[in-house]
Amino acid sequence: MIVPVVPLRGGYAFVPASEEACGDANEWMDTLKLCGKVLLYDTECGANLKLILQTLSRYPSQIYCGSKNRDDAVALLDAGCSDLIVDLDSVDALLPGLPANRIIVQILIDSNEGWVAKCIEKIEKIPRDCNRILLKFSPESFSNPPVSELKAAIKPALPHGCSLNIYCSLTSSREVALLHSLGIDLYVDSAILKNEIGLGELLSAPLVSDRPDGLFPTVVTDEHGAALGLVYSSKESICEAVKTRRGVYQSRKRGLWYKGDTSGDTQDLIQIKIDCDSDSINFVVRQHGTGFCHLPQRSCFGSDKGIPALMRTNREREKLPKAPTLDDRS
């Protein structure tokens, strides 16, 4: 999984490599939320807390604020922070009373000299209640993920049931596939996803196909989880879907298929998910018009049920003429 990181400084997102501000964090979140998870990373140890709380009201996110104040941690979790990143030297003070399943312990790796032994030593200090670790590698010392060391030494040293995540510089989408094969999620600065390596390319990097045509079965669901249909995607169609923020798929006969170009029943792309075997994907969309099916129904699997059915009923009733009131009759 790719988790984009939006570094914050002075109330704005910025590019760490150039130290330049690069815009409103909310504008970045509009695009990056396709990944499902996004990390807001406060580089000023809590100075951007107000901005983070405002952003959380629109986009539930993972947060690193660098603050050692327990009240700040509670405020962030209460405001909708999905996971709180906490430095190893702060975890003992912050953890009591907080939900351990929403805490990720960060370990900084600032030098490549003897880093493996130092990292294992720090891992052994993590409280047993915490089962997620984020290794943050200094870009000055590590130009790309140290995949071989992670596989040979770090993964075997993890406590049972502990998941490993890394925040590191990236040079190619191939590294994403390698890390994914090891069960490691990669955190990467969002500027790279916008400027150097495309977000669509990275999202599709872990995918594998055993089909002769190389396509990936794609389950299309709405924002409530209701299945709309089954189609196919290619890496090209995924990149185009990310670029246009629409439902774009791969027709086995006609090439790229922009859903709704002919029927008008377009889709807004909300999120892309990869399944546990990395051989199929889930497009989460907001369906417009009659529906996804070529028949006059919303889903290829029949009529709506539950909340989607209720919403459809409400939309249809809104189109009906309003019944006259007593005031109208007088």
TAKA-V52804 format. One record per residue. N is the residue number from 1. RES is the residue in three letters. D_CENTER is the distance of its C-alpha to the mean C-alpha in whole Angstrom. Layout:
n:res:d_center
N:RES:D_CENTER
N:RES:D_CENTER
This chain:
n:res:d_center
1:MET:8
2:ILE:7
3:VAL:5
4:PRO:7
5:VAL:10
6:VAL:12
7:PRO:15
8:LEU:18
9:ARG:22
10:GLY:24
11:GLY:22
12:TYR:20
13:ALA:17
14:PHE:19
15:VAL:19
16:PRO:20
17:ALA:22
18:SER:25
19:GLU:24
20:GLU:24
21:ALA:22
22:CYS:20
23:GLY:20
24:ASP:18
25:ALA:15
26:ASN:15
27:GLU:15
28:TRP:12
29:MET:10
30:ASP:11
31:THR:10
32:LEU:7
33:LYS:6
34:LEU:6
35:CYS:3
36:GLY:3
37:LYS:3
38:VAL:5
39:LEU:9
40:LEU:12
41:TYR:14
42:ASP:18
43:THR:20
44:GLU:23
45:CYS:23
46:GLY:23
47:ALA:24
48:ASN:21
49:LEU:21
50:LYS:22
51:LEU:20
52:ILE:17
53:LEU:19
54:GLN:19
55:THR:15
56:LEU:14
57:SER:17
58:ARG:15
59:TYR:11
60:PRO:11
61:SER:9
62:GLN:10
63:ILE:13
64:TYR:15
65:CYS:19
66:GLY:21
67:SER:24
68:LYS:26
69:ASN:27
70:ARG:26
71:ASP:27
72:ASP:24
73:ALA:22
74:VAL:23
75:ALA:22
76:LEU:19
77:LEU:18
78:ASP:20
79:ALA:18
80:GLY:15
81:CYS:13
82:SER:11
83:ASP:12
84:LEU:15
85:ILE:15
86:VAL:19
87:ASP:22
88:LEU:24
89:ASP:27
90:SER:26
91:VAL:25
92:ASP:28
93:ALA:29
94:LEU:26
95:LEU:25
96:PRO:28
97:GLY:27
98:LEU:23
99:PRO:21
100:ALA:21
101:ASN:18
102:ARG:16
103:ILE:17
104:ILE:16
105:VAL:19
106:GLN:19
107:ILE:21
108:LEU:22
109:ILE:24
110:ASP:26
111:SER:28
112:ASN:29
113:GLU:32
114:GLY:32
115:TRP:29
116:VAL:28
117:ALA:31
118:LYS:30
119:CYS:26
120:ILE:28
121:GLU:30
122:LYS:27
123:ILE:25
124:GLU:29
125:LYS:29
126:ILE:25
127:PRO:26
128:ARG:26
129:ASP:24
130:CYS:21
131:ASN:20
132:ARG:17
133:ILE:17
134:LEU:16
135:LEU:18
136:LYS:18
137:PHE:20
138:SER:22
139:PRO:22
140:GLU:26
141:SER:27
142:PHE:24
143:SER:23
144:ASN:21
145:PRO:20
146:PRO:23
147:VAL:22
148:SER:25
149:GLU:26
150:LEU:23
151:LYS:24
152:ALA:27
153:ALA:28
154:ILE:24
155:LYS:23
156:PRO:27
157:ALA:27
158:LEU:24
159:PRO:25
160:HIS:25
161:GLY:22
162:CYS:20
163:SER:17
164:LEU:16
165:ASN:14
166:ILE:15
167:TYR:14
168:CYS:16
169:SER:18
170:LEU:17
171:THR:20
172:SER:19
173:SER:16
174:ARG:19
175:GLU:18
176:VAL:14
177:ALA:16
178:LEU:19
179:LEU:16
180:HIS:14
181:SER:18
182:LEU:19
183:GLY:16
184:ILE:14
185:ASP:11
186:LEU:11
187:TYR:10
188:VAL:11
189:ASP:13
190:SER:11
191:ALA:15
192:ILE:15
193:LEU:12
194:LYS:15
195:ASN:18
196:GLU:19
197:ILE:16
198:GLY:15
199:LEU:11
200:GLY:12
201:GLU:14
202:LEU:12
203:LEU:10
204:SER:13
205:ALA:15
206:PRO:14
207:LEU:16
208:VAL:20
209:SER:22
210:ASP:26
211:ARG:27
212:PRO:30
213:ASP:28
214:GLY:25
215:LEU:23
216:PHE:20
217:PRO:20
218:THR:18
219:VAL:18
220:VAL:17
221:THR:17
222:ASP:17
223:GLU:15
224:HIS:17
225:GLY:17
226:ALA:20
227:ALA:21
228:LEU:22
229:GLY:23
230:LEU:22
231:VAL:22
232:TYR:22
233:SER:19
234:SER:20
235:LYS:18
236:GLU:20
237:SER:19
238:ILE:15
239:CYS:16
240:GLU:18
241:ALA:16
242:VAL:13
243:LYS:16
244:THR:18
245:ARG:15
246:ARG:17
247:GLY:18
248:VAL:19
249:TYR:20
250:GLN:23
251:SER:26
252:ARG:29
253:LYS:32
254:ARG:31
255:GLY:28
256:LEU:25
257:TRP:25
258:TYR:23
259:LYS:23
260:GLY:26
261:ASP:28
262:THR:31
263:SER:30
264:GLY:29
265:ASP:26
266:THR:23
267:GLN:19
268:ASP:17
269:LEU:13
270:ILE:11
271:GLN:8
272:ILE:8
273:LYS:9
274:ILE:11
275:ASP:14
276:CYS:15
277:ASP:18
278:SER:16
279:ASP:18
280:SER:17
281:ILE:14
282:ASN:13
283:PHE:13
284:VAL:12
285:VAL:15
286:ARG:17
287:GLN:21
288:HIS:24
289:GLY:27
290:THR:29
291:GLY:26
292:PHE:25
293:CYS:28
294:HIS:31
295:LEU:33
296:PRO:33
297:GLN:31
298:ARG:27
299:SER:26
300:CYS:27
301:PHE:28
302:GLY:30
303:SER:30
304:ASP:28
305:LYS:28
306:GLY:27
307:ILE:25
308:PRO:24
309:ALA:28
310:LEU:29
311:MET:27
312:ARG:29
313:THR:32
314:ASN:31
315:ARG:30
316:GLU:34
317:ARG:36
318:GLU:35
319:LYS:36
320:LEU:40
321:PRO:42
322:LYS:43
323:ALA:46
324:PRO:48
325:THR:49
326:LEU:52
327:ASP:52
328:ASP:52
329:ARG:55
330:SER:57
